[in-house]
Amino acid sequence: MTTVPRTVPPGTGSPTGSAARGTTGVPAPARVRRPGRARRSALPYLLLLPALLLELLVHLIPMVMGILMSFRKLTQFFIRDWSLAPWTGFDNYELAVDVDRPVGRALLDSFVTTCLFTFLSVALCWLLGTAAAVFTQHSFRGRGLLRALFFVPYALPAYAAVITWAFMFQRDNGLVNHVIHDQLGLGGAENTFWLIGDNSFWAMLTVSVWKSWPFAFLIVTAALQNIPADLYEAAALDGAGVWQQIRRITLPSLGAVNQVLVLVLFLWTFNDFNTPFLLFGRSAPEAADLVSIHIYQSSFVTWNFGTGSAMSVLLLLFLLLVTAAYLLLTGRGRKDADAR
């Protein structure tokens, strides 16, 4: 009697059958994960580990300690061991935001001054950087030398640059008064006090713009290289002038770059500590009292580290909120522009 083999439907039966053997009837080789592949997948994380540890030590741990200090009444009496300072809860924050008290009113005035200073500095830096980048976009004789001169303020160390300006703003023998009063005959007979009073704000703004606008020039110059020259040639053939080309081609093409550039300049300028500290020392004039130098005075001049830490945390929260709102608005605007 002949035995007829039973046909097994596809997808059923023993795993050792034809389904396991494949179409050729040969067993499929088992997948073996090589040790070298596992090491290669873990290599990027191992390379990032030193940077993450350094970031943890340099930024995160001091930030956490500053947040903890903001909830304590930390004064000069607890400098040796700040953990012994009494816990005050949100008293330091209430003191910092209470505008009816001298501490809160001074912080509010400093905040308003910082906002005005940041707006003017960022606007002027962007305007000068964009204008210089557009001017040097096309090749001409001496363009390389001119670009190198533009980068000098950005290449100089901040300490050397600001100290030089501090000497130039001196009342009796400063270069600024010599040019304005002696050479140009402006400003009256007596020299101007630039580092005290209301003039200190404009002196600080001048230094900030001078040392920051080359960064905007660098970023915009790099972005202009990605704009095809055919667009300008086609616009010129259609009768568009220089200003129309800048308005219709250059500025729209720089939209994404300008969004990042303005945000970076805003964060740098709002947190600027070197410029007021090197110009005015430990106590800046009221007209030039930025938030950064105000927090320094509240912490290291009056020895109230708890209140200073609370002000620092409030500044951090403000910058985070502004950054998130800015990215949300610019991202939504970019999506609407792409949809059109």
C-alpha positions as CSV (number, residue, x, y, z in Angstrom):
1,M,0.0,0.0,0.0
2,T,1.4,3.4,-1.0
3,T,1.4,6.2,1.5
4,V,0.3,9.5,0.2
5,P,2.0,12.4,1.9
6,R,-0.3,14.9,3.5
7,T,-0.1,18.4,2.1
8,V,0.4,21.1,4.7
9,P,-1.1,24.5,4.0
10,P,1.2,27.4,3.8
11,G,1.8,29.1,7.1
12,T,0.8,26.1,9.2
13,G,2.5,23.0,10.4
14,S,5.8,22.3,12.0
15,P,8.4,25.1,11.9
16,T,10.9,22.6,10.5
17,G,8.9,22.3,7.3
18,S,9.1,24.1,4.0
19,A,8.2,27.4,5.7
20,A,11.2,27.3,7.8
21,R,13.4,26.0,5.0
22,G,12.5,28.8,2.6
23,T,11.7,28.5,-1.0
24,T,14.8,26.5,-1.8
25,G,14.3,24.0,1.0
26,V,17.5,25.0,2.7
27,P,17.2,26.1,6.3
28,A,17.5,29.8,6.8
29,P,20.6,30.8,8.7
30,A,20.0,32.1,12.2
31,R,20.7,35.8,12.8
32,V,23.8,36.2,15.0
33,R,24.5,39.7,16.4
34,R,28.2,40.3,16.1
35,P,30.0,41.8,19.1
36,G,31.7,44.3,16.9
37,R,28.4,45.7,15.8
38,A,27.2,46.2,19.4
39,R,30.5,48.0,20.1
40,R,30.0,50.3,17.1
41,S,26.4,51.2,18.2
42,A,27.6,52.1,21.7
43,L,30.7,54.1,20.4
44,P,28.8,57.4,19.8
45,Y,27.4,57.4,23.3
46,L,30.8,56.7,24.8
47,L,32.3,59.5,22.9
48,L,29.6,61.9,24.1
49,L,30.0,60.8,27.7
50,P,32.9,63.1,28.6
51,A,31.1,66.1,27.2
52,L,27.9,65.2,29.1
53,L,29.9,64.8,32.3
54,L,31.6,68.2,31.8
55,E,28.2,69.8,31.0
56,L,26.9,68.3,34.2
57,L,29.7,69.6,36.3
58,V,29.9,73.1,34.7
59,H,26.2,74.0,34.2
60,L,23.7,71.7,35.7
61,I,25.1,71.2,39.2
62,P,25.7,74.9,39.8
63,M,22.2,75.7,38.4
64,V,20.6,73.2,40.8
65,M,22.7,74.6,43.7
66,G,21.6,78.1,42.8
67,I,17.9,77.0,42.8
68,L,18.3,75.5,46.2
69,M,20.0,78.7,47.5
70,S,17.1,80.8,46.3
71,F,14.9,79.1,48.9
72,R,17.3,79.9,51.8
73,K,18.1,83.1,53.7
74,L,21.8,82.9,52.7
75,T,23.8,85.8,53.9
76,Q,27.5,86.4,54.8
77,F,26.9,84.6,58.1
78,F,26.5,81.3,56.3
79,I,29.2,81.5,53.7
80,R,31.3,78.7,55.3
81,D,28.4,76.2,55.0
82,W,25.5,77.5,53.0
83,S,23.4,74.4,53.9
84,L,23.0,75.7,57.4
85,A,21.2,78.8,56.2
86,P,17.5,78.8,57.3
87,W,14.9,77.7,54.9
88,T,12.6,80.6,53.8
89,G,10.5,79.1,51.0
90,F,9.4,81.6,48.5
91,D,10.2,84.7,50.6
92,N,13.1,85.6,48.4
93,Y,10.9,85.5,45.3
94,E,8.2,87.6,46.9
95,L,10.8,90.1,47.9
96,A,12.2,90.2,44.3
97,V,8.8,90.7,42.6
98,D,7.3,93.1,45.1
99,V,7.5,96.4,43.3
100,D,6.2,98.3,46.4
101,R,9.4,97.5,48.2
102,P,12.9,98.9,47.3
103,V,14.3,95.6,46.3
104,G,11.5,94.7,43.9
105,R,11.3,98.3,42.5
106,A,15.0,98.4,41.8
107,L,14.8,95.0,40.0
108,L,11.9,96.2,37.9
109,D,13.8,99.4,36.9
110,S,16.8,97.2,36.0
111,F,14.6,94.9,34.0
112,V,13.1,97.8,32.0
113,T,16.6,99.2,31.3
114,T,17.8,95.8,30.2
115,C,14.8,95.4,27.8
116,L,15.5,98.8,26.2
117,F,19.2,98.1,26.0
118,T,18.7,94.7,24.4
119,F,16.2,95.9,21.9
120,L,18.4,98.7,20.7
121,S,21.6,96.6,20.7
122,V,20.0,93.7,18.7
123,A,18.4,96.0,16.2
124,L,21.5,97.9,15.5
125,C,23.7,94.8,15.4
126,W,21.3,93.2,12.9
127,L,21.1,96.3,10.8
128,L,24.8,97.0,10.6
129,G,25.7,93.3,10.0
130,T,23.1,92.9,7.3
131,A,24.1,96.2,5.6
132,A,27.8,95.3,5.6
133,A,27.1,91.7,4.4
134,V,25.0,93.0,1.5
135,F,27.6,95.7,0.6
136,T,30.4,93.1,0.5
137,Q,28.4,90.4,-1.2
138,H,29.8,91.1,-4.7
139,S,33.5,91.0,-5.4
140,F,35.5,94.2,-5.6
141,R,39.0,95.3,-5.0
142,G,39.9,95.3,-1.4
143,R,36.9,93.3,-0.2
144,G,39.0,90.8,1.7
145,L,40.8,93.5,3.6
146,L,37.6,95.3,4.4
147,R,36.0,92.0,5.7
148,A,39.1,91.4,7.9
149,L,38.7,94.8,9.4
150,F,35.0,94.2,10.1
151,F,36.0,91.1,12.1
152,V,38.5,92.8,14.4
153,P,35.9,93.7,17.1
154,Y,34.7,90.2,17.2
155,A,38.2,88.7,17.3
156,L,39.4,90.8,20.2
157,P,39.0,89.5,23.7
158,A,36.1,91.1,25.5
159,Y,38.3,92.3,28.4
160,A,40.7,94.1,26.1
161,A,38.0,95.6,23.9
162,V,35.8,96.9,26.8
163,I,38.8,98.2,28.8
164,T,40.0,100.1,25.7
165,W,36.6,101.7,25.3
166,A,36.6,102.6,29.0
167,F,39.8,104.6,28.5
168,M,38.4,106.2,25.4
169,F,35.3,107.4,27.4
170,Q,37.4,109.1,30.1
171,R,36.3,112.7,30.6
172,D,39.6,114.5,30.6
173,N,42.0,112.6,28.3
174,G,39.6,110.2,26.5
175,L,39.6,109.9,22.7
176,V,35.8,110.3,22.4
177,N,35.8,113.7,24.1
178,H,38.9,114.7,22.1
179,V,37.2,114.0,18.8
180,I,33.8,115.4,19.8
181,H,34.9,118.6,21.6
182,D,38.4,119.4,20.3
183,Q,38.2,118.2,16.7
184,L,34.5,118.6,15.8
185,G,33.7,121.4,18.2
186,L,30.5,119.7,19.4
187,G,29.0,119.3,22.8
188,G,29.9,122.6,24.4
189,A,33.1,123.8,26.0
190,E,33.3,121.3,28.9
191,N,34.0,117.6,28.3
192,T,31.2,115.1,28.7
193,F,30.9,112.6,31.5
194,W,30.3,109.3,29.6
195,L,30.6,106.7,32.4
196,I,28.2,108.3,34.9
197,G,24.7,109.6,34.7
198,D,22.4,109.1,31.7
199,N,25.3,109.1,29.2
200,S,26.4,105.8,30.7
201,F,23.6,104.0,28.9
202,W,24.7,105.3,25.5
203,A,28.3,104.5,26.2
204,M,27.4,100.9,27.2
205,L,25.2,100.6,24.1
206,T,28.0,101.8,21.8
207,V,30.4,99.2,23.2
208,S,27.9,96.4,23.0
209,V,27.0,97.1,19.3
210,W,30.7,97.6,18.4
211,K,31.7,94.2,19.7
212,S,28.6,92.2,18.6
213,W,27.7,93.4,15.1
214,P,30.5,91.5,13.4
215,F,28.8,88.3,14.5
216,A,25.7,89.3,12.6
217,F,27.9,90.2,9.7
218,L,29.5,86.8,9.7
219,I,26.2,84.9,9.9
220,V,24.5,86.9,7.2
221,T,27.5,86.8,4.9
222,A,27.5,83.0,5.1
223,A,23.8,82.9,4.4
224,L,24.1,85.1,1.3
225,Q,26.4,82.5,-0.3
226,N,23.4,80.2,-0.6
227,I,21.2,82.6,-2.6
228,P,21.5,81.7,-6.4
229,A,22.9,84.5,-8.5
230,D,20.4,83.7,-11.2
231,L,17.6,85.2,-9.1
232,Y,19.4,88.6,-9.1
233,E,20.1,88.4,-12.8
234,A,16.5,87.6,-13.6
235,A,15.3,90.4,-11.3
236,A,17.6,92.8,-13.0
237,L,16.3,91.8,-16.5
238,D,12.8,92.4,-15.2
239,G,13.8,95.9,-14.3
240,A,14.1,95.5,-10.5
241,G,16.5,97.9,-8.8
242,V,18.9,97.3,-6.0
243,W,16.5,98.1,-3.2
244,Q,13.8,96.0,-4.9
245,Q,16.2,93.0,-5.1
246,I,17.1,93.4,-1.5
247,R,13.4,93.6,-0.5
248,R,12.1,90.8,-2.7
249,I,15.1,88.4,-2.8
250,T,17.7,89.0,-0.1
251,L,15.5,89.6,2.9
252,P,13.0,86.7,2.3
253,S,15.9,84.3,1.6
254,L,17.5,85.3,5.0
255,G,14.3,84.7,6.9
256,A,15.3,81.4,8.6
257,V,18.8,82.6,9.3
258,N,17.6,85.9,10.8
259,Q,15.3,84.0,13.2
260,V,18.2,82.2,14.7
261,L,20.5,85.2,14.6
262,V,18.0,87.5,16.4
263,L,17.4,84.9,19.1
264,V,21.2,84.3,19.7
265,L,21.8,88.1,19.9
266,F,18.9,88.5,22.3
267,L,20.2,85.9,24.7
268,W,23.8,87.1,24.5
269,T,22.8,90.8,25.1
270,F,20.2,90.2,27.8
271,N,22.7,88.2,29.8
272,D,25.7,90.5,29.1
273,F,27.8,90.9,32.2
274,N,31.2,91.7,30.9
275,T,30.3,95.1,29.3
276,P,28.8,96.8,32.3
277,F,31.2,95.3,34.8
278,L,34.3,96.3,32.9
279,L,33.0,99.7,32.0
280,F,31.6,100.7,35.4
281,G,33.1,98.3,38.0
282,R,31.1,96.6,40.7
283,S,28.4,99.3,40.9
284,A,26.9,100.5,37.6
285,P,25.1,103.8,37.3
286,E,21.3,103.7,37.5
287,A,20.9,104.4,33.8
288,A,23.2,101.4,32.9
289,D,22.0,99.0,35.6
290,L,21.4,95.8,33.6
291,V,19.8,92.7,35.2
292,S,23.1,90.8,35.2
293,I,25.1,93.5,37.0
294,H,22.1,94.1,39.3
295,I,22.0,90.4,40.4
296,Y,25.8,90.6,41.0
297,Q,25.4,93.6,43.2
298,S,22.5,91.9,45.1
299,S,24.7,88.8,45.7
300,F,28.3,89.9,46.1
301,V,28.0,93.6,47.2
302,T,25.1,93.4,49.7
303,W,25.9,89.7,50.6
304,N,22.4,88.6,50.1
305,F,22.9,85.4,48.1
306,G,19.4,84.1,48.7
307,T,17.8,87.1,47.0
308,G,20.4,87.1,44.3
309,S,19.8,83.4,43.5
310,A,16.0,84.1,43.4
311,M,16.6,86.9,40.9
312,S,18.8,84.6,38.8
313,V,16.1,81.9,38.7
314,L,13.5,84.5,37.7
315,L,15.8,85.6,34.9
316,L,16.2,82.0,33.7
317,L,12.5,81.5,33.7
318,F,11.9,84.7,31.7
319,L,14.5,83.8,29.1
320,L,13.0,80.3,28.8
321,L,9.5,81.7,28.3
322,V,10.7,84.3,25.7
323,T,12.7,81.7,23.8
324,A,9.8,79.2,23.7
325,A,7.3,81.8,22.6
326,Y,9.7,83.1,20.0
327,L,10.4,79.7,18.5
328,L,6.6,78.9,18.6
329,L,5.7,82.1,16.7
330,T,8.5,81.9,14.2
331,G,7.8,78.2,13.6
332,R,4.1,78.9,13.0
333,G,4.9,81.8,10.7
334,R,7.3,79.6,8.7
335,K,4.6,76.9,8.3
336,D,2.1,79.5,7.1
337,A,4.6,80.9,4.6
338,D,5.3,77.4,3.3
339,A,1.5,76.6,3.0
340,R,1.1,79.7,0.8
